[in-house]
Amino acid sequence: MWQLPATAIAAAVRSGKVSAREVVDAHLARIAEVNPQVNAVTQLLADRARAAARETDRARAAGERLGPLAGVPFTVKECIRIEGVPTTFGTPRFRELIAPADAVPVARLRAAGAIPIGHSNMPTLILAGMHTRSELYGDTRNPWDAARTPGGSSGGDGVAVATGMSALGLGNDSGGSVRIPASFSGVAALKPTTGRFAADQRMLGPDDPGPASQLLVTDGPLARTVADLRLAYETLAGPDPRDPRAVPAPLYGEPLDGPTRVAVVADPGGHGVHPSVRRAVEAAAEALRDAGYQVDEVPDVPRLDEALKAYQQLTNTEFTPSWPAVRQLLGEGGDRYIELTMRHSPPVDAAGLIGLMGTWMNIRRSWTEFLDAYPLLLGPVFTEPAVEPGLESRDEAGRARVASAMRLCSVTSFVGVPAVAVPTGLDPDGLPTGVQLVGRPFREDLCLAAAQHVEDRLGTLTPIDPRV
């Protein structure tokens, strides 16, 4: 049963073909078999998951209506709260930081019948780099090749979903953190529009963070199929009193007139793209052409380099006051990535910050105008195959290489638009390849529909047994 997609699991549990307890036990057995090899699941919630499964089975036996995700096991990134469980952020200092309540997306998945089965690994405090290595739990390994990173920062969820330890993963993304691990592990992921999913970024107290943390970070699901992503999207979307940013936008927009136009940019900014990544974009473009989309190669995306500079300056300026205290929590070597980033993009003063806020709005306007002409953009998630673990923290050259490769993820987070990462196959070295489909604000439905056509044409890659 651990091989089944979430949609099939939920249908089988609702119909009584299988019990939720059988589903949970199958996934717990898979975790026992696989997790020692990949180290993706951190805090296993076996007893709690079995108790939730028993309640699901009781409700079905009593004739109660079950939710759309009934019995579906999911993992939750270490920085997202599960009631009664430590939210460690991967650092020993927070080992006893017990969550008083579920985070909004966890509560919504539970309300739909899904069952949290464990927390999942991430870089320490989400700050130690792109590679999923935490001071508390160590390295997560890419199930396709242990010499390559699984990505991050939601790398534990990507690996857990890819290897069948969970049917869904719940991570978050402020510059590629669900899309990159999905692409490196051979699964799919959704980064929603800013304001589509309700959340609460007050991580460690009653005060809210600054504008970058408020507006760049979005929670997002990872799954093995686009249909599973769609089901998670429908579950997670919508406003909540705890989040004044969340918008009650329709889940599905009005149909577009004529064939949907897709802009294709294989090499955003012209900084270079690996041949296997270019081939992945071309394969996805051909799939969309065959499905009736109007697919056009365009010179570039709007104002890429300017957006990347503003993104780094804004985040580093916001982060600088707390850095002396935060770096003490990162452990030996955990501060190198942020140190390198700050050297490259020093913080600005008050006047500079005001100017950055104006630049941010201006770049967002350029993107909405671009997406008015092209409702979808097809491009790479990462412009080269998965790199070695910790490259971004090794030296300035490694940091620059990783920052360049993830540039389309960074800029689309900066402008707040939705994107779906979807696998496209394997490269000559046997590593997963993938692309992302970026859409107009609050048109996740267009991204998901296009991703479904890519999946229909090119297939799925997981679940897999680790090759480590």
C-alpha angles and dihedrals in degrees: 000000000000087000094061123098118244093256091056093045093052093047092050093049093047092050094046094240087127133011123242087236090059090050093050093045091051091053093045089053090050090051091051090052100042111024095073087063099047106022096216103133112066111174109029114208098196100146094043092047092051090049091051090048091052089053091050091051091047091052093050092048089051091054095249118151113256125215127254092261097042111166096356112145117221137180125224127212114249092249096056116084125247112185113257094008127102115258094211103171083213094286127115090226090071097041090117098039096124114196112236092204142004118275112250095260092047090051091050094050090048091049088055090054101261119140124221107227101178150331118267133221127262139164112290109282087347085277107088094086143281093294114088102244121133128188090230100046108019129221127347111214128222106246091216096052126356090209089067127068119250086220126233174071087242090035096131091058093047092054095041092054094042093053097044097251089124134012094219136021128206114210137142136241134207098157108358104320096138097027098051097050089044091054094045092048098042100248137110130257140182126218104190130211114278104268097023096101120042115233142153119233094188092113104166108016147349097296124092120230125242128283097277093055091043096051107027100050118080128169114234142177130241122205143160095243136036090234089060090050089052091052091049090047092054090049098047101042125099143061129297130188090240091063118052089182095064115106126210092225120159114267090226124035132211116289114263122243113255126342114343111254116230122194113210120207113169095173110035111204092004092265095134137275131215115250093240091053091048089051090051091054090047092050091051091047091053091050090054093047090053089050091057102263121140100239119192130176108227129193098248148317119275120283097332101167093042090051093049091051092049091046093055095042092049096048094043092048091052092045100045100083093057097039099095090057097037096051089061089064096053100075128221111340093356092112097057097091095053092042091055091046093051092050089053095045111023118198120266131228127253094276090048091051092052089051091049091054089055092047090051092056092044093053091047088054091052090053095048088052091050092049090047087065094037113029090194135039121199117201145129126296092209121004095226136033119278109300130217117288115276097008092138091057098045101081142320092282091054092047092050093048093053094043089052094047093052094043098118090052091050096049095046090051089049092055093041100234126145124258137180121205114208132178121248103185138276131313123228090273092055095253122136119259126201147166137210130232113210122197146185116286111286093006097110085138091069091050092048094047092051092045089053090057090051091050092046090055101037103029134217128292106202160121095048139169112247117263095206 
